[in-house]
Amino acid sequence: MEDVLTVYQQPYDPKRPVVCADESNKELHKTPRGTLPAGIGQVEKQDYEYERNSTANMFMTVEPLIGKRRVRVTDRRTKQDFAELLRGLSDEDYPEADLIILVTDNLNTHSPACLYERFEPMEARRLAERFEWHYTPEHGSWLNMAEIELSVLSRQCLAQRIPDKDTLSTEVSAWELSRNNLNVKIDWQFRTKDARIKLKRLYPVLIQQPSS
């Protein structure tokens, strides 16, 4: 926990961007009977019956200090999918960075090893050296600021019936563009000193040794 909190206290450095990554899924539902367009002073009417159309995964990455986020929609959330996310961060989103400081959950798919399952050893090593890894602790996923963005995405964009992956990609891309244009940053206020007071129960109890 303190390791992640220390990362969040670092000043902005474009050559060493702090990027938080997380993922979520969305159930895709078709509306066989369709919808009725909104009339004047009315809302759109949608039939209550729906047809389940599998699920899609969304990888969220956010650089909280500058208000930049990106959502990548995929079919799955395997190690190879996460490896492709890392390649995208390295070569598409931050090609000029010396090192990407990555904060992510401690899942078995979230490790440099995933790169070797997707790429040849030389390429995997090149990408692995582009990242500095910081993991949130077990039961501490709230420390990952990408969760904040996923929550906002859910409220502002995903609280509707979405029929397929292509529509989902279109919807989240529009949300991403709008939010990035607003330059919405995350002002993280919880510091290490706060944790040592408010979460004192998480720290070991030191036993005083008797004096000789």
Z-matrix of the N, CA and C atoms (Angstrom, degrees):
N
C 1 1.460
C 2 1.529 1 110.89
N 3 1.326 2 115.38 1 -47.80
C 4 1.471 3 118.75 2 -178.50
C 5 1.519 4 111.34 3 -65.61
N 6 1.323 5 116.91 4 -31.58
C 7 1.469 6 119.88 5 177.30
C 8 1.523 7 110.23 6 -61.97
N 9 1.336 8 117.43 7 -46.99
C 10 1.465 9 121.13 8 179.78
C 11 1.522 10 110.70 9 -65.40
N 12 1.324 11 117.17 10 -43.07
C 13 1.463 12 120.51 11 -179.98
C 14 1.530 13 111.27 12 -62.70
N 15 1.324 14 116.87 13 -35.35
C 16 1.472 15 120.08 14 176.95
C 17 1.519 16 110.92 15 -65.74
N 18 1.340 17 116.65 16 -38.87
C 19 1.466 18 120.83 17 177.00
C 20 1.527 19 110.06 18 -60.09
N 21 1.336 20 116.70 19 -42.12
C 22 1.460 21 120.86 20 -177.60
C 23 1.522 22 113.16 21 -68.08
N 24 1.305 23 117.47 22 -17.32
C 25 1.467 24 120.95 23 179.59
C 26 1.524 25 112.47 24 -90.50
N 27 1.316 26 117.64 25 -3.31
C 28 1.455 27 120.21 26 179.62
C 29 1.527 28 110.46 27 -70.90
N 30 1.334 29 118.41 28 141.31
C 31 1.471 30 120.82 29 176.70
C 32 1.526 31 110.96 30 -68.81
N 33 1.309 32 116.24 31 158.78
C 34 1.461 33 121.25 32 -178.93
C 35 1.524 34 110.85 33 -64.36
N 36 1.323 35 115.49 34 132.53
C 37 1.456 36 122.38 35 177.33
C 38 1.532 37 107.04 36 -141.29
N 39 1.342 38 118.10 37 108.69
C 40 1.467 39 119.87 38 -177.52
C 41 1.516 40 113.50 39 -60.89
N 42 1.320 41 117.62 40 -21.31
C 43 1.458 42 120.65 41 178.18
C 44 1.529 43 112.26 42 -84.20
N 45 1.344 44 115.86 43 -14.11
C 46 1.465 45 121.05 44 178.04
C 47 1.542 46 108.81 45 -136.16
N 48 1.321 47 117.71 46 65.58
C 49 1.469 48 120.30 47 -176.53
C 50 1.524 49 111.87 48 -66.95
N 51 1.335 50 115.10 49 140.77
C 52 1.461 51 121.23 50 173.34
C 53 1.521 52 107.49 51 -91.69
N 54 1.319 53 116.84 52 120.02
C 55 1.457 54 122.56 53 -176.32
C 56 1.531 55 108.94 54 -125.65
N 57 1.322 56 116.22 55 129.49
C 58 1.461 57 121.98 56 176.55
C 59 1.522 58 108.83 57 -102.33
N 60 1.335 59 116.28 58 138.84
C 61 1.461 60 121.04 59 -178.12
C 62 1.519 61 110.30 60 -130.34
N 63 1.321 62 115.87 61 139.98
C 64 1.454 63 121.75 62 177.03
C 65 1.523 64 107.51 63 -157.51
N 66 1.336 65 116.61 64 171.94
C 67 1.453 66 119.62 65 179.25
C 68 1.516 67 111.16 66 -141.21
N 69 1.327 68 114.16 67 159.14
C 70 1.455 69 121.47 68 177.50
C 71 1.520 70 107.37 69 -151.19
N 72 1.327 71 116.28 70 171.73
C 73 1.460 72 118.27 71 178.04
C 74 1.522 73 110.55 72 -126.35
N 75 1.303 74 114.42 73 164.84
C 76 1.455 75 121.87 74 179.76
C 77 1.525 76 108.83 75 -135.24
N 78 1.332 77 116.08 76 124.87
C 79 1.453 78 119.60 77 173.60
C 80 1.531 79 109.24 78 -74.25
N 81 1.310 80 114.99 79 133.03
C 82 1.456 81 120.97 80 -177.86
C 83 1.522 82 109.19 81 -100.33
N 84 1.319 83 116.36 82 127.39
C 85 1.465 84 122.23 83 -176.41
C 86 1.525 85 110.73 84 -128.08
N 87 1.310 86 115.97 85 124.34
C 88 1.459 87 121.07 86 172.17
C 89 1.527 88 109.77 87 -84.10
N 90 1.321 89 115.89 88 156.94
C 91 1.469 90 122.01 89 174.54
C 92 1.519 91 107.79 90 -116.67
N 93 1.365 92 117.32 91 92.65
C 94 1.477 93 119.73 92 -172.97
C 95 1.522 94 113.82 93 -56.77
N 96 1.336 95 116.92 94 -36.36
C 97 1.468 96 119.59 95 -177.03
C 98 1.525 97 112.91 96 -89.44
N 99 1.334 98 115.63 97 1.11
C 100 1.452 99 119.07 98 175.28
C 101 1.520 100 113.90 99 76.52
N 102 1.324 101 115.79 100 -168.21
C 103 1.457 102 123.07 101 -178.53
C 104 1.523 103 109.93 102 -130.01
N 105 1.322 104 114.93 103 163.28
C 106 1.459 105 121.27 104 173.19
C 107 1.519 106 108.03 105 -107.03
N 108 1.331 107 117.89 106 130.01
C 109 1.470 108 119.71 107 -178.26
C 110 1.518 109 111.37 108 -63.31
N 111 1.315 110 114.74 109 153.97
C 112 1.468 111 119.74 110 -179.60
C 113 1.525 112 110.44 111 -69.10
N 114 1.320 113 115.45 112 133.19
C 115 1.449 114 120.33 113 173.56
C 116 1.519 115 110.47 114 -90.17
N 117 1.319 116 117.51 115 -179.05
C 118 1.465 117 121.22 116 -179.96
C 119 1.525 118 109.15 117 -63.48
N 120 1.316 119 115.68 118 122.30
C 121 1.457 120 120.71 119 179.29
C 122 1.511 121 113.86 120 73.98
N 123 1.338 122 118.25 121 13.99
C 124 1.446 123 122.18 122 -179.80
C 125 1.518 124 110.40 123 -125.46
N 126 1.319 125 114.64 124 162.32
C 127 1.460 126 120.23 125 176.10
C 128 1.521 127 109.02 126 -98.39
N 129 1.325 128 116.00 127 161.80
C 130 1.460 129 121.28 128 177.25
C 131 1.522 130 109.64 129 -63.00
N 132 1.320 131 117.10 130 139.45
C 133 1.462 132 122.29 131 179.22
C 134 1.523 133 108.96 132 -104.98
N 135 1.331 134 114.51 133 129.98
C 136 1.457 135 120.80 134 -177.34
C 137 1.520 136 109.20 135 -124.48
N 138 1.319 137 116.68 136 134.46
C 139 1.459 138 119.98 137 -178.82
C 140 1.527 139 109.54 138 -63.81
N 141 1.347 140 115.40 139 143.79
C 142 1.466 141 119.15 140 -176.55
C 143 1.526 142 111.93 141 -73.67
N 144 1.315 143 118.86 142 -20.50
C 145 1.455 144 121.26 143 178.29
C 146 1.529 145 109.72 144 -79.19
N 147 1.330 146 114.64 145 140.19
C 148 1.464 147 119.27 146 178.06
C 149 1.519 148 109.31 147 -142.06
N 150 1.322 149 114.45 148 165.68
C 151 1.462 150 122.19 149 179.55
C 152 1.521 151 108.33 150 -123.73
N 153 1.320 152 115.98 151 121.34
C 154 1.468 153 119.92 152 -177.97
C 155 1.523 154 110.06 153 -68.07
N 156 1.321 155 115.85 154 135.45
C 157 1.460 156 121.44 155 -175.07
C 158 1.523 157 109.95 156 -130.71
N 159 1.332 158 116.04 157 53.62
C 160 1.466 159 123.85 158 178.47
C 161 1.537 160 111.82 159 65.32
N 162 1.316 161 116.42 160 -162.40
C 163 1.465 162 122.10 161 179.71
C 164 1.528 163 109.14 162 -134.42
N 165 1.314 164 115.66 163 163.95
C 166 1.466 165 121.89 164 174.82
C 167 1.522 166 108.43 165 -132.43
N 168 1.313 167 115.91 166 150.25
C 169 1.456 168 121.86 167 178.86
C 170 1.525 169 110.14 168 -98.84
N 171 1.329 170 115.86 169 149.11
C 172 1.464 171 121.22 170 176.74
C 173 1.520 172 108.95 171 -129.50
N 174 1.318 173 116.61 172 119.79
C 175 1.458 174 122.07 173 171.95
C 176 1.524 175 108.36 174 -91.20
N 177 1.323 176 115.50 175 122.78
C 178 1.464 177 121.47 176 177.46
C 179 1.522 178 109.68 177 -106.27
N 180 1.325 179 116.31 178 128.47
C 181 1.457 180 121.02 179 170.23
C 182 1.519 181 108.11 180 -124.29
N 183 1.320 182 116.20 181 139.83
C 184 1.460 183 120.21 182 -178.33
C 185 1.521 184 109.60 183 -142.69
N 186 1.322 185 115.23 184 135.77
C 187 1.464 186 121.78 185 171.42
C 188 1.525 187 106.28 186 -104.97
N 189 1.337 188 117.72 187 96.34
C 190 1.470 189 120.96 188 -167.42
C 191 1.523 190 114.91 189 -65.24
N 192 1.334 191 117.94 190 -28.13
C 193 1.459 192 119.28 191 -174.73
C 194 1.521 193 113.38 192 -73.99
N 195 1.328 194 118.10 193 -20.65
C 196 1.465 195 119.48 194 179.65
C 197 1.529 196 112.25 195 -118.72
N 198 1.338 197 117.13 196 -0.39
C 199 1.458 198 119.33 197 177.80
C 200 1.512 199 113.79 198 71.97
N 201 1.332 200 116.39 199 42.65
C 202 1.465 201 121.39 200 179.88
C 203 1.517 202 108.45 201 -117.80
N 204 1.333 203 116.42 202 128.78
C 205 1.443 204 120.12 203 176.32
C 206 1.530 205 109.96 204 -139.23
N 207 1.330 206 114.62 205 158.35
C 208 1.459 207 119.85 206 177.69
C 209 1.524 208 108.64 207 -145.59
N 210 1.335 209 115.57 208 139.04
C 211 1.456 210 121.55 209 178.61
C 212 1.526 211 108.09 210 -117.11
N 213 1.319 212 115.89 211 126.29
C 214 1.463 213 121.57 212 176.48
C 215 1.526 214 108.38 213 -113.21
N 216 1.323 215 116.33 214 123.27
C 217 1.463 216 121.98 215 -179.04
C 218 1.526 217 108.63 216 -94.85
N 219 1.332 218 115.70 217 127.96
C 220 1.459 219 121.78 218 -179.91
C 221 1.528 220 110.07 219 -132.55
N 222 1.319 221 114.95 220 166.28
C 223 1.466 222 119.56 221 177.36
C 224 1.525 223 111.12 222 -74.34
N 225 1.344 224 116.40 223 -33.62
C 226 1.458 225 120.79 224 -172.93
C 227 1.517 226 110.23 225 -136.76
N 228 1.353 227 115.22 226 -178.90
C 229 1.460 228 121.27 227 178.42
C 230 1.523 229 110.23 228 -134.31
N 231 1.325 230 116.14 229 46.59
C 232 1.457 231 122.16 230 -177.27
C 233 1.527 232 110.51 231 -81.68
N 234 1.328 233 115.36 232 177.68
C 235 1.464 234 120.39 233 176.71
C 236 1.519 235 110.75 234 -60.47
N 237 1.314 236 116.75 235 -39.57
C 238 1.463 237 119.68 236 -179.10
C 239 1.526 238 111.07 237 -68.51
N 240 1.319 239 117.59 238 -34.67
C 241 1.463 240 120.39 239 175.70
C 242 1.525 241 110.60 240 -65.02
N 243 1.345 242 116.41 241 -41.13
C 244 1.461 243 119.45 242 178.78
C 245 1.526 244 110.53 243 -67.77
N 246 1.323 245 116.91 244 -34.38
C 247 1.469 246 120.10 245 176.17
C 248 1.521 247 110.90 246 -62.11
N 249 1.334 248 116.70 247 -39.79
C 250 1.464 249 119.97 248 177.71
C 251 1.532 250 110.60 249 -67.14
N 252 1.333 251 116.89 250 -34.50
C 253 1.462 252 119.75 251 174.89
C 254 1.522 253 110.35 252 -60.96
N 255 1.330 254 117.42 253 -44.58
C 256 1.463 255 121.33 254 179.65
C 257 1.526 256 110.89 255 -62.95
N 258 1.327 257 116.54 256 -40.96
C 259 1.471 258 119.20 257 177.59
C 260 1.523 259 110.43 258 -61.75
N 261 1.330 260 116.59 259 -41.96
C 262 1.456 261 119.96 260 178.72
C 263 1.518 262 112.35 261 -62.89
N 264 1.335 263 116.79 262 -42.54
C 265 1.463 264 120.26 263 177.29
C 266 1.527 265 110.63 264 -60.65
N 267 1.321 266 115.70 265 -44.59
C 268 1.461 267 120.36 266 -176.37
C 269 1.527 268 112.98 267 -68.84
N 270 1.312 269 116.29 268 -49.47
C 271 1.468 270 119.85 269 -168.03
C 272 1.523 271 114.48 270 -99.93
N 273 1.351 272 117.65 271 -20.44
C 274 1.457 273 120.58 272 -178.88
C 275 1.531 274 112.16 273 -106.51
N 276 1.323 275 116.40 274 -47.41
C 277 1.464 276 119.81 275 -173.30
C 278 1.526 277 113.27 276 -86.66
N 279 1.346 278 116.90 277 -37.83
C 280 1.471 279 120.01 278 -175.20
C 281 1.529 280 111.28 279 -134.73
N 282 1.333 281 118.10 280 55.30
C 283 1.471 282 119.22 281 -178.00
C 284 1.520 283 113.53 282 -67.42
N 285 1.343 284 117.79 283 -22.95
C 286 1.457 285 120.96 284 -177.45
C 287 1.528 286 112.75 285 -91.87
N 288 1.313 287 117.99 286 -5.14
C 289 1.467 288 120.80 287 -178.20
C 290 1.525 289 110.51 288 -73.59
N 291 1.329 290 115.56 289 142.64
C 292 1.464 291 120.24 290 173.90
C 293 1.526 292 110.66 291 -74.01
N 294 1.334 293 116.22 292 -36.44
C 295 1.456 294 122.06 293 -177.90
C 296 1.526 295 108.28 294 -156.42
N 297 1.310 296 117.16 295 136.84
C 298 1.459 297 122.24 296 178.03
C 299 1.525 298 108.07 297 -102.63
N 300 1.322 299 116.27 298 118.57
C 301 1.463 300 120.76 299 -179.99
C 302 1.522 301 107.00 300 -88.17
N 303 1.313 302 116.04 301 109.67
C 304 1.466 303 122.32 302 -170.08
C 305 1.523 304 110.78 303 -105.00
N 306 1.332 305 116.11 304 126.01
C 307 1.463 306 122.41 305 173.42
C 308 1.521 307 107.72 306 -109.14
N 309 1.329 308 116.11 307 124.69
C 310 1.463 309 119.65 308 -177.49
C 311 1.514 310 110.15 309 -151.18
N 312 1.331 311 116.08 310 166.03
C 313 1.450 312 121.17 311 177.76
C 314 1.524 313 110.34 312 -71.90
N 315 1.320 314 114.77 313 155.75
C 316 1.462 315 120.79 314 -176.67
C 317 1.529 316 110.66 315 -89.24
N 318 1.329 317 115.67 316 66.16
C 319 1.453 318 121.71 317 177.10
C 320 1.524 319 110.11 318 -98.84
N 321 1.335 320 116.59 319 159.72
C 322 1.464 321 118.34 320 -177.61
C 323 1.524 322 112.51 321 -69.12
N 324 1.326 323 116.92 322 -17.10
C 325 1.473 324 119.70 323 176.68
C 326 1.526 325 112.12 324 -85.19
N 327 1.320 326 117.14 325 -12.30
C 328 1.460 327 121.51 326 -174.56
C 329 1.529 328 110.02 327 -102.31
N 330 1.289 329 117.49 328 80.06
C 331 1.462 330 121.32 329 177.91
C 332 1.519 331 108.74 330 -158.60
N 333 1.338 332 117.25 331 160.00
C 334 1.469 333 119.06 332 177.71
C 335 1.520 334 112.97 333 -58.70
N 336 1.337 335 116.79 334 -21.82
C 337 1.465 336 119.30 335 -178.96
C 338 1.523 337 112.03 336 -60.87
N 339 1.335 338 116.93 337 -27.80
C 340 1.472 339 119.23 338 -179.03
C 341 1.525 340 111.43 339 -62.11
N 342 1.327 341 116.56 340 -28.14
C 343 1.462 342 120.05 341 -178.88
C 344 1.524 343 111.54 342 -65.64
N 345 1.346 344 115.56 343 -33.76
C 346 1.468 345 119.50 344 -178.73
C 347 1.518 346 111.96 345 -77.42
N 348 1.342 347 117.30 346 -15.46
C 349 1.455 348 120.36 347 175.21
C 350 1.524 349 111.56 348 -85.86
N 351 1.316 350 115.66 349 -12.44
C 352 1.475 351 119.48 350 -176.99
C 353 1.524 352 112.84 351 -110.86
N 354 1.339 353 117.39 352 -35.40
C 355 1.457 354 120.96 353 -172.03
C 356 1.532 355 111.27 354 -121.91
N 357 1.330 356 114.43 355 164.06
C 358 1.458 357 119.81 356 172.76
C 359 1.528 358 109.52 357 -63.43
N 360 1.360 359 117.98 358 152.53
C 361 1.471 360 120.79 359 -173.90
C 362 1.523 361 114.70 360 -52.20
N 363 1.320 362 118.66 361 -40.52
C 364 1.459 363 120.33 362 -178.37
C 365 1.528 364 111.18 363 -65.33
N 366 1.337 365 116.14 364 -43.14
C 367 1.460 366 120.57 365 179.28
C 368 1.533 367 110.34 366 -69.36
N 369 1.322 368 116.32 367 -40.09
C 370 1.461 369 120.00 368 178.89
C 371 1.528 370 110.63 369 -61.24
N 372 1.316 371 116.86 370 -41.86
C 373 1.470 372 120.55 371 179.93
C 374 1.527 373 110.36 372 -66.83
N 375 1.338 374 116.43 373 -40.72
C 376 1.468 375 119.42 374 178.79
C 377 1.525 376 110.61 375 -58.40
N 378 1.319 377 116.46 376 -45.46
C 379 1.456 378 119.79 377 -179.35
C 380 1.523 379 111.78 378 -69.87
N 381 1.316 380 117.41 379 -39.82
C 382 1.465 381 120.72 380 -179.53
C 383 1.529 382 111.22 381 -58.79
N 384 1.326 383 116.69 382 -36.96
C 385 1.464 384 120.70 383 -178.54
C 386 1.521 385 112.68 384 -74.60
N 387 1.328 386 117.39 385 -6.99
C 388 1.463 387 121.55 386 179.47
C 389 1.531 388 112.31 387 -85.42
N 390 1.354 389 117.19 388 -8.18
C 391 1.456 390 120.57 389 -172.79
C 392 1.523 391 112.36 390 -123.85
N 393 1.341 392 113.33 391 145.35
C 394 1.469 393 121.72 392 168.16
C 395 1.529 394 106.28 393 -114.19
N 396 1.311 395 117.74 394 118.96
C 397 1.458 396 122.50 395 -169.48
C 398 1.524 397 112.13 396 -92.97
N 399 1.332 398 115.51 397 136.18
C 400 1.463 399 122.23 398 173.60
C 401 1.528 400 107.29 399 -137.70
N 402 1.322 401 116.02 400 123.89
C 403 1.460 402 121.19 401 -175.31
C 404 1.522 403 111.82 402 -106.44
N 405 1.324 404 115.80 403 139.15
C 406 1.454 405 119.40 404 171.16
C 407 1.521 406 107.96 405 -73.45
N 408 1.342 407 117.90 406 148.74
C 409 1.472 408 119.95 407 -177.76
C 410 1.517 409 111.97 408 -73.56
N 411 1.317 410 116.20 409 166.65
C 412 1.459 411 121.73 410 175.67
C 413 1.528 412 109.62 411 -57.77
N 414 1.315 413 116.14 412 134.97
C 415 1.470 414 123.53 413 -176.27
C 416 1.534 415 111.91 414 63.82
N 417 1.337 416 116.94 415 18.79
C 418 1.460 417 119.97 416 -179.48
C 419 1.511 418 112.59 417 -123.13
N 420 1.338 419 116.69 418 32.08
C 421 1.463 420 119.54 419 -177.83
C 422 1.528 421 111.84 420 -65.49
N 423 1.360 422 117.23 421 -17.46
C 424 1.468 423 120.34 422 177.54
C 425 1.524 424 111.45 423 -63.71
N 426 1.332 425 116.63 424 -16.32
C 427 1.465 426 120.51 425 177.73
C 428 1.525 427 112.53 426 -75.94
N 429 1.320 428 116.95 427 -11.89
C 430 1.459 429 121.24 428 -179.23
C 431 1.525 430 108.77 429 -88.28
N 432 1.320 431 117.22 430 112.82
C 433 1.460 432 120.48 431 -176.66
C 434 1.525 433 113.30 432 -66.14
N 435 1.330 434 117.49 433 -16.68
C 436 1.459 435 119.20 434 174.83
C 437 1.526 436 110.97 435 -64.11
N 438 1.332 437 117.44 436 -25.60
C 439 1.473 438 120.50 437 176.26
C 440 1.529 439 110.96 438 -64.04
N 441 1.328 440 116.49 439 -35.17
C 442 1.463 441 119.97 440 177.29
C 443 1.523 442 110.42 441 -61.60
N 444 1.320 443 115.95 442 -45.03
C 445 1.460 444 119.99 443 -179.73
C 446 1.526 445 112.03 444 -67.02
N 447 1.334 446 116.96 445 -37.57
C 448 1.459 447 119.39 446 177.00
C 449 1.520 448 111.15 447 -63.62
N 450 1.333 449 116.50 448 -36.06
C 451 1.465 450 120.65 449 177.53
C 452 1.527 451 110.81 450 -65.48
N 453 1.323 452 116.41 451 -43.00
C 454 1.472 453 120.53 452 178.23
C 455 1.526 454 110.32 453 -65.29
N 456 1.328 455 116.53 454 -42.67
C 457 1.462 456 120.84 455 178.04
C 458 1.525 457 110.54 456 -58.93
N 459 1.325 458 116.12 457 -42.19
C 460 1.460 459 120.05 458 -179.41
C 461 1.524 460 111.73 459 -62.52
N 462 1.330 461 116.51 460 -42.78
C 463 1.468 462 120.46 461 -177.91
C 464 1.524 463 112.17 462 -73.35
N 465 1.325 464 116.93 463 -42.11
C 466 1.459 465 120.27 464 -170.79
C 467 1.529 466 113.94 465 -89.17
N 468 1.336 467 116.94 466 -19.86
C 469 1.461 468 118.78 467 -172.07
C 470 1.521 469 114.02 468 -130.04
N 471 1.317 470 117.76 469 -37.78
C 472 1.461 471 120.73 470 -169.43
C 473 1.514 472 114.12 471 -95.57
N 474 1.330 473 117.78 472 -1.80
C 475 1.462 474 120.59 473 -179.65
C 476 1.533 475 110.14 474 -80.94
N 477 1.306 476 114.83 475 54.28
C 478 1.464 477 121.95 476 -179.87
C 479 1.521 478 107.66 477 -155.75
N 480 1.304 479 116.17 478 164.47
C 481 1.455 480 120.87 479 178.62
C 482 1.528 481 108.73 480 -82.04
N 483 1.323 482 116.80 481 121.02
C 484 1.465 483 122.19 482 -178.55
C 485 1.524 484 107.94 483 -118.18
N 486 1.332 485 118.25 484 124.68
C 487 1.465 486 120.48 485 -169.00
C 488 1.524 487 116.06 486 -80.91
N 489 1.339 488 118.14 487 -30.68
C 490 1.463 489 118.36 488 -172.71
C 491 1.528 490 110.41 489 -154.25
N 492 1.318 491 114.57 490 172.55
C 493 1.459 492 121.47 491 -176.46
C 494 1.526 493 111.95 492 -63.87
N 495 1.327 494 117.83 493 -40.19
C 496 1.466 495 120.37 494 -179.45
C 497 1.525 496 111.25 495 -62.54
N 498 1.327 497 116.52 496 -42.47
C 499 1.466 498 119.98 497 177.99
C 500 1.515 499 110.39 498 -65.34
N 501 1.329 500 116.56 499 -40.77
C 502 1.464 501 120.60 500 177.72
C 503 1.527 502 110.43 501 -59.43
N 504 1.325 503 117.11 502 -45.58
C 505 1.467 504 121.23 503 179.73
C 506 1.527 505 110.93 504 -60.05
N 507 1.330 506 116.33 505 -41.81
C 508 1.465 507 120.67 506 179.18
C 509 1.524 508 111.22 507 -64.31
N 510 1.328 509 116.82 508 -44.29
C 511 1.464 510 121.31 509 -177.98
C 512 1.525 511 111.37 510 -65.20
N 513 1.337 512 117.22 511 -47.07
C 514 1.470 513 118.91 512 -176.88
C 515 1.523 514 110.99 513 -71.42
N 516 1.328 515 117.95 514 -29.77
C 517 1.467 516 120.17 515 176.86
C 518 1.527 517 110.66 516 -65.73
N 519 1.325 518 116.48 517 -40.52
C 520 1.464 519 120.23 518 177.85
C 521 1.519 520 110.63 519 -65.63
N 522 1.337 521 116.52 520 -41.58
C 523 1.472 522 120.41 521 177.43
C 524 1.528 523 110.56 522 -62.71
N 525 1.316 524 116.17 523 -45.97
C 526 1.470 525 121.81 524 -179.86
C 527 1.525 526 111.10 525 -58.35
N 528 1.327 527 116.95 526 -46.99
C 529 1.462 528 120.98 527 -179.40
C 530 1.515 529 111.06 528 -61.84
N 531 1.314 530 116.58 529 -45.10
C 532 1.465 531 120.74 530 -179.04
C 533 1.518 532 111.21 531 -62.49
N 534 1.329 533 116.29 532 -45.84
C 535 1.472 534 119.48 533 -177.16
C 536 1.524 535 111.85 534 -70.01
N 537 1.325 536 117.00 535 -36.05
C 538 1.468 537 119.87 536 176.67
C 539 1.528 538 110.80 537 -67.34
N 540 1.321 539 117.14 538 -37.93
C 541 1.464 540 120.52 539 178.58
C 542 1.525 541 111.80 540 -64.89
N 543 1.327 542 115.67 541 -30.10
C 544 1.470 543 120.32 542 175.99
C 545 1.521 544 111.91 543 -77.95
N 546 1.332 545 115.96 544 -10.22
C 547 1.466 546 121.90 545 177.61
C 548 1.535 547 111.03 546 56.38
N 549 1.331 548 115.26 547 48.43
C 550 1.465 549 121.01 548 -177.34
C 551 1.525 550 109.37 549 -78.06
N 552 1.319 551 115.95 550 113.69
C 553 1.464 552 121.68 551 178.16
C 554 1.530 553 109.56 552 -96.70
N 555 1.325 554 115.76 553 167.85
C 556 1.458 555 121.91 554 175.16
C 557 1.524 556 107.69 555 -113.02
N 558 1.317 557 116.08 556 117.64
C 559 1.462 558 121.75 557 -179.23
C 560 1.521 559 108.42 558 -95.10
N 561 1.310 560 116.30 559 89.07
C 562 1.465 561 122.03 560 -176.58
C 563 1.526 562 109.88 561 -76.22
N 564 1.325 563 116.42 562 119.02
C 565 1.462 564 121.52 563 -174.27
C 566 1.523 565 113.86 564 -103.82
N 567 1.328 566 117.86 565 -16.54
C 568 1.473 567 120.62 566 -175.08
C 569 1.522 568 109.65 567 -79.50
N 570 1.326 569 116.41 568 116.38
C 571 1.463 570 122.48 569 -175.09
C 572 1.529 571 110.95 570 -109.44
N 573 1.322 572 114.80 571 171.16
C 574 1.460 573 120.25 572 179.87
C 575 1.516 574 111.19 573 -59.91
N 576 1.328 575 117.29 574 -41.34
C 577 1.468 576 120.03 575 -179.56
C 578 1.527 577 110.82 576 -64.10
N 579 1.332 578 117.32 577 -32.60
C 580 1.461 579 120.60 578 176.78
C 581 1.526 580 110.37 579 -67.98
N 582 1.347 581 115.94 580 -41.76
C 583 1.462 582 120.23 581 -179.58
C 584 1.522 583 111.06 582 -60.80
N 585 1.326 584 116.94 583 -39.51
C 586 1.462 585 120.08 584 -177.06
C 587 1.523 586 112.40 585 -69.14
N 588 1.332 587 115.67 586 -17.56
C 589 1.467 588 120.00 587 177.26
C 590 1.532 589 110.46 588 -97.78
N 591 1.328 590 116.58 589 -54.83
C 592 1.462 591 120.39 590 -173.88
C 593 1.522 592 112.92 591 -75.12
N 594 1.311 593 117.71 592 -28.30
C 595 1.460 594 121.41 593 -179.22
C 596 1.526 595 111.12 594 -114.47
N 597 1.301 596 114.82 595 38.17
C 598 1.463 597 120.81 596 -177.18
C 599 1.523 598 112.02 597 -58.22
N 600 1.338 599 115.84 598 -29.48
C 601 1.468 600 120.49 599 -178.13
C 602 1.526 601 112.38 600 -63.46
N 603 1.335 602 117.40 601 -20.86
C 604 1.453 603 120.93 602 -178.40
C 605 1.520 604 113.19 603 -80.77
N 606 1.320 605 116.57 604 -13.78
C 607 1.453 606 120.58 605 -176.00
C 608 1.524 607 110.37 606 -91.51
N 609 1.330 608 117.67 607 146.26
C 610 1.467 609 120.03 608 179.65
C 611 1.524 610 111.19 609 -66.00
N 612 1.315 611 115.35 610 148.99
C 613 1.466 612 121.60 611 177.33
C 614 1.521 613 107.97 612 -88.24
N 615 1.311 614 115.65 613 120.22
C 616 1.460 615 120.13 614 -179.43
C 617 1.517 616 109.94 615 -81.51
N 618 1.290 617 115.54 616 132.20
C 619 1.474 618 121.11 617 178.33
C 620 1.511 619 108.43 618 -95.88
N 621 1.308 620 114.85 619 121.07
C 622 1.463 621 120.00 620 -179.96
C 623 1.530 622 110.21 621 -71.97
N 624 1.292 623 115.26 622 128.72
C 625 1.459 624 120.86 623 177.61
C 626 1.535 625 108.93 624 -79.07
N 627 1.343 626 116.79 625 134.81
C 628 1.471 627 118.39 626 178.25
C 629 1.520 628 111.57 627 -64.03
N 630 1.292 629 114.66 628 139.85
C 631 1.467 630 118.72 629 178.82
C 632 1.522 631 110.26 630 -71.26
N 633 1.296 632 116.07 631 146.10
C 634 1.491 633 120.41 632 -178.10
C 635 1.524 634 109.53 633 -85.10
